[in-house]
């Protein structure tokens, strides 16, 4: 036994001495390790991890079946895992496309930054216009994690991001106004989407469905979401399950630029309301205290003007 192991070690040493180049093979191993690490970063937080685990289980089962001479099982698993490259390309087509797009952005970073800045500006202007019109809106911006698995009942668009188009999608009586607009890779990809609602009890009573959907999608992905309340005309941003409300155009622009540049937490600009738990009630489903107060003031002013008009007519 000892002689057999010694002979095996000697053959291995001779093979490495004849074929191993320390510099070349070290560089090769490091590059492969970096590539695998980069792929794992791309798959982090997506369902691709689950699919990859399933493929690994099939490969391990195939090896075990071959080791224990389970011929039928080995034959079936071999047929399943044989075209592994084709299976991976089909299952991970969205992730591969996003990875190639990131590589392209790395070579043309200035052009990419300019396009992203222009896209964010259109989103900010649209949110401001919708808030001024008191039109509710829900805009989802994809970051690293793909959103295809979270989107339900959406209408595919694939169009440029513009203020006019975003406003027209959310105006009342539009067929798509009741859902969310999803922006992927700098383009409007879907409209009228149904998003998962959060089950968190941190939200105060009165917060509407739009805010719950915004928190829900950000709990599942790393997306950043803009919510415009039709009742209070306030603009909110949501990321990582946390919400910042009371944003104007300038503050929203800062939040979106930080988020799209890779920030992991939502940073509240000055004078904005921070965190989900501190949001005022009265989102999409309730008018809230401020709106009721404003309505009362408006009614009182109208009554006063009517009385003054009657007094003028009497004096005449």
C-alpha positions as CSV (number, residue, x, y, z in Angstrom):
1,X,0.0,0.0,0.0
2,X,2.8,2.4,0.9
3,X,4.6,1.6,-2.3
4,X,1.5,2.2,-4.3
5,X,0.9,5.6,-2.7
6,X,4.6,6.5,-3.2
7,X,4.4,5.6,-6.8
8,X,1.2,7.6,-7.3
9,X,2.9,10.6,-5.7
10,X,6.0,10.3,-7.8
11,X,3.9,10.1,-11.0
12,X,1.9,13.2,-9.9
13,X,5.1,15.1,-9.1
14,X,6.6,14.2,-12.5
15,X,3.5,15.3,-14.3
16,X,3.5,18.7,-12.4
17,X,7.2,19.2,-13.0
18,X,6.7,18.6,-16.7
19,X,3.5,20.6,-17.2
20,X,3.2,23.2,-14.5
21,X,4.4,26.8,-15.1
22,X,4.2,28.7,-11.9
23,X,3.7,32.2,-13.4
24,X,1.4,31.2,-16.3
25,X,-0.8,28.8,-14.3
26,X,-1.1,31.1,-11.3
27,X,-2.4,33.9,-13.6
28,X,-4.8,31.4,-15.2
29,X,-6.2,30.3,-11.8
30,X,-6.5,33.9,-10.5
31,X,-8.4,35.0,-13.7
32,X,-10.8,32.0,-13.5
33,X,-11.4,32.7,-9.8
34,X,-12.2,36.3,-10.5
35,X,-14.6,35.3,-13.3
36,X,-16.4,32.9,-11.0
37,X,-16.6,35.6,-8.2
38,X,-18.0,38.1,-10.7
39,X,-20.7,35.7,-11.8
40,X,-21.6,35.0,-8.2
41,X,-22.0,38.7,-7.6
42,X,-24.3,39.0,-10.6
43,X,-26.4,36.1,-9.4
44,X,-26.6,37.3,-5.8
45,X,-30.2,38.1,-4.8
46,X,-31.8,36.5,-7.9
47,X,-33.5,33.2,-8.6
48,X,-30.5,32.2,-10.7
49,X,-28.8,31.0,-7.5
50,X,-31.6,28.5,-6.9
51,X,-31.4,27.3,-10.5
52,X,-27.6,26.9,-10.2
53,X,-28.0,24.9,-7.0
54,X,-30.5,22.6,-8.8
55,X,-28.0,22.0,-11.6
56,X,-25.2,21.2,-9.2
57,X,-27.5,18.7,-7.4
58,X,-28.2,17.0,-10.7
59,X,-24.5,16.8,-11.5
60,X,-23.7,15.4,-8.1
61,X,-26.5,12.8,-8.4
62,X,-25.1,11.8,-11.8
63,X,-21.6,11.2,-10.4
64,X,-23.1,9.3,-7.5
65,X,-25.2,7.1,-9.8
66,X,-22.1,6.3,-11.9
67,X,-20.1,5.6,-8.8
68,X,-22.6,3.1,-7.4
69,X,-23.4,1.6,-10.9
70,X,-27.0,2.8,-11.0
71,X,-27.2,2.4,-14.8
72,X,-30.8,3.6,-15.4
73,X,-30.4,6.6,-13.1
74,X,-27.1,7.4,-14.6
75,X,-28.5,7.3,-18.1
76,X,-31.4,9.6,-17.3
77,X,-29.2,12.1,-15.5
78,X,-26.6,12.0,-18.2
79,X,-29.3,12.9,-20.8
80,X,-30.4,15.8,-18.6
81,X,-27.0,17.2,-17.8
82,X,-25.4,16.5,-21.2
83,X,-26.4,19.8,-23.0
84,X,-25.5,21.8,-19.9
85,X,-24.2,24.8,-21.8
86,X,-27.5,25.2,-23.7
87,X,-29.5,24.8,-20.5
88,X,-27.5,27.5,-18.8
89,X,-27.8,29.9,-21.7
90,X,-31.6,29.4,-21.8
91,X,-32.1,29.7,-18.1
92,X,-29.8,32.6,-17.6
93,X,-30.4,34.6,-20.7
94,X,-31.5,37.7,-18.8
95,X,-28.5,37.6,-16.5
96,X,-26.1,37.0,-19.3
97,X,-27.5,39.9,-21.2
98,X,-27.3,42.2,-18.2
99,X,-23.7,41.0,-17.6
100,X,-22.7,41.8,-21.2
101,X,-24.4,45.2,-20.9
102,X,-22.4,46.0,-17.7
103,X,-19.2,45.1,-19.6
104,X,-20.2,47.4,-22.4
105,X,-20.9,50.2,-19.9
106,X,-17.4,49.7,-18.5
107,X,-15.8,50.5,-21.9
108,X,-18.2,53.5,-22.6
109,X,-18.7,54.8,-19.1
110,X,-19.0,58.5,-20.0
111,X,-21.7,57.8,-22.6
112,X,-23.5,55.4,-20.1
113,X,-23.4,58.0,-17.3
114,X,-24.8,60.7,-19.6
115,X,-27.7,58.4,-20.7
116,X,-28.4,57.4,-17.1
117,X,-28.4,61.1,-16.0
118,X,-30.8,62.0,-18.7
119,X,-33.1,59.1,-17.8
120,X,-33.2,60.1,-14.1
121,X,-33.9,63.7,-15.1
122,X,-36.9,62.6,-17.1
123,X,-38.1,60.5,-14.1
124,X,-37.7,63.4,-11.7
125,X,-39.6,65.8,-14.0
126,X,-42.4,63.3,-14.5
127,X,-42.8,62.7,-10.8
128,X,-42.9,66.5,-10.2
129,X,-45.5,66.9,-12.9
130,X,-47.6,64.1,-11.6
131,X,-47.5,65.5,-8.0
132,X,-48.6,68.9,-9.3
133,X,-51.6,67.3,-11.0
134,X,-52.3,65.1,-8.0
135,X,-52.0,62.0,-10.1
136,X,-50.9,58.8,-8.4
137,X,-47.8,57.0,-9.8
138,X,-45.5,54.0,-9.1
139,X,-42.2,53.9,-10.9
140,X,-39.7,51.1,-10.4
141,X,-36.1,51.4,-11.4
142,X,-34.1,48.2,-11.8
143,X,-30.6,48.1,-10.4
144,X,-28.5,44.9,-10.0
145,X,-31.3,42.4,-9.3
146,X,-33.5,41.4,-12.3
147,X,-37.2,42.2,-11.9
148,X,-38.7,39.7,-14.3
149,X,-39.6,37.2,-11.6
150,X,-41.5,39.9,-9.6
151,X,-43.5,41.4,-12.4
152,X,-47.1,40.2,-13.0
153,X,-49.6,41.1,-15.6
154,X,-47.4,43.8,-17.2
155,X,-47.7,45.2,-20.7
156,X,-44.3,45.2,-22.5
157,X,-43.3,48.5,-24.0
158,X,-39.5,48.8,-24.6
159,X,-39.5,52.6,-25.1
160,X,-37.4,55.6,-24.3
161,X,-37.9,57.2,-20.9
162,X,-39.6,60.6,-21.2
163,X,-41.6,62.9,-19.0
164,X,-44.5,63.0,-21.4
165,X,-44.8,59.3,-21.8
166,X,-44.6,58.6,-18.0
167,X,-47.3,61.2,-17.3
168,X,-49.6,59.8,-20.0
169,X,-49.2,56.3,-18.6
170,X,-50.5,57.4,-15.2
171,X,-53.2,59.9,-16.0
172,X,-56.8,58.7,-15.1
173,X,-58.7,56.7,-17.6
174,X,-55.4,55.4,-19.1
175,X,-55.6,51.6,-19.5
176,X,-52.3,51.2,-17.7
177,X,-52.6,53.9,-15.0
178,X,-53.5,51.5,-12.2
179,X,-50.2,49.5,-12.1
180,X,-46.5,50.2,-11.9
181,X,-44.1,51.3,-14.6
182,X,-40.8,49.3,-14.7
183,X,-37.6,50.9,-16.1
184,X,-34.9,48.4,-17.0
185,X,-31.5,49.2,-18.6
186,X,-32.5,52.8,-19.1
187,X,-35.8,52.0,-21.0
188,X,-39.4,51.7,-20.0
189,X,-39.9,47.9,-20.3
190,X,-43.3,47.3,-18.7
191,X,-46.4,49.3,-17.6
192,X,-49.4,48.3,-15.7
193,X,-47.5,45.8,-13.6
194,X,-48.8,44.2,-10.4
195,X,-46.2,44.2,-7.6
196,X,-46.0,42.0,-4.4
197,X,-47.4,43.8,-1.4
198,X,-45.4,44.0,1.8
199,X,-46.6,42.2,4.9
200,X,-44.6,44.4,7.2
201,X,-46.5,46.0,10.2
202,X,-44.1,48.9,10.3
203,X,-46.3,50.9,8.0
204,X,-48.8,53.2,9.7
205,X,-52.6,52.9,9.1
206,X,-53.9,54.7,6.1
207,X,-50.9,54.1,3.8
208,X,-52.3,53.0,0.5
209,X,-51.6,50.1,-1.9
210,X,-49.0,52.0,-3.9
211,X,-46.8,52.4,-0.9
212,X,-47.2,48.8,0.2
213,X,-46.4,47.6,-3.3
214,X,-43.3,49.9,-3.3
215,X,-42.0,48.5,0.0
216,X,-42.9,44.9,-1.1
217,X,-40.8,45.0,-4.3
218,X,-37.8,46.6,-2.5
219,X,-37.9,43.9,0.2
220,X,-37.5,41.2,-2.6
221,X,-35.0,43.1,-4.8
222,X,-32.6,46.0,-4.7
223,X,-34.7,48.2,-6.9
224,X,-35.5,51.9,-6.1
225,X,-39.1,52.9,-6.4
226,X,-40.7,56.4,-6.7
227,X,-44.3,56.8,-5.4
228,X,-46.5,59.8,-6.0
229,X,-49.6,60.0,-3.8
230,X,-52.7,61.2,-5.5
231,X,-54.3,62.3,-2.2
232,X,-51.4,64.2,-0.6
233,X,-49.5,65.0,-3.7
234,X,-46.3,64.0,-2.0
235,X,-43.3,62.2,-3.6
236,X,-41.6,59.3,-1.8
237,X,-38.6,57.1,-2.6
238,X,-38.4,53.5,-1.4
239,X,-35.3,51.2,-1.3
240,X,-34.5,48.2,0.8
241,X,-37.9,48.3,2.5
242,X,-37.3,51.8,3.8
243,X,-39.1,55.0,2.6
244,X,-38.2,58.6,2.4
245,X,-41.2,61.0,1.8
246,X,-41.7,64.7,1.3
247,X,-39.3,65.0,-1.6
248,X,-39.2,67.8,-4.1
249,X,-37.5,67.6,-7.5
250,X,-34.0,68.5,-6.1
251,X,-34.1,66.0,-3.2
252,X,-35.5,63.3,-5.4
253,X,-32.7,63.8,-7.9
254,X,-30.1,63.4,-5.1
255,X,-31.8,60.2,-3.8
256,X,-32.0,58.6,-7.3
257,X,-28.4,59.5,-8.2
258,X,-27.1,57.9,-5.0
259,X,-29.2,54.8,-5.5
260,X,-28.3,54.3,-9.1
261,X,-24.6,54.8,-8.3
262,X,-24.6,51.8,-6.1
263,X,-25.7,53.0,-2.7
264,X,-26.9,50.2,-0.4
265,X,-29.0,52.3,1.9
266,X,-31.5,55.1,1.3
267,X,-30.1,58.4,2.4
268,X,-32.7,61.0,3.3
269,X,-31.9,64.5,2.1
270,X,-32.4,67.5,4.5
271,X,-36.0,68.5,5.4
272,X,-37.5,65.2,4.2
273,X,-39.4,62.6,6.2
274,X,-37.2,59.6,7.0
275,X,-38.0,55.9,7.2
276,X,-41.2,54.0,6.7
277,X,-42.3,54.0,10.3
278,X,-42.4,57.8,10.4
279,X,-44.5,58.3,7.3
280,X,-47.7,60.2,7.7
281,X,-51.0,58.3,7.2
282,X,-53.1,59.2,4.3
283,X,-51.2,57.7,1.3
284,X,-53.2,56.4,-1.6
285,X,-56.3,55.3,0.2
286,X,-56.8,58.2,2.7
287,X,-56.6,61.9,2.3
288,X,-54.9,62.4,5.6
289,X,-55.0,65.2,8.2
290,X,-53.3,67.9,6.0
291,X,-55.7,67.4,3.1
292,X,-58.7,67.5,5.3
293,X,-57.4,70.7,6.9
294,X,-56.8,72.3,3.6
295,X,-60.3,71.3,2.4
296,X,-61.8,72.9,5.5
297,X,-59.8,76.2,5.0
298,X,-60.9,76.2,1.4
299,X,-64.6,75.8,2.4
300,X,-64.3,78.6,5.0
301,X,-62.7,80.9,2.4
302,X,-65.5,80.2,-0.1
303,X,-68.2,80.9,2.5
304,X,-66.5,84.2,3.5
305,X,-66.3,85.3,-0.2
306,X,-70.0,84.5,-0.7
307,X,-71.0,86.6,2.4
308,X,-69.0,89.5,1.2
309,X,-70.6,89.3,-2.3
310,X,-74.1,89.3,-0.7
311,X,-73.2,92.4,1.4
312,X,-72.0,94.2,-1.7
313,X,-75.2,93.5,-3.6
314,X,-77.3,94.6,-0.5
315,X,-75.4,97.9,-0.3
316,X,-75.9,98.4,-4.1
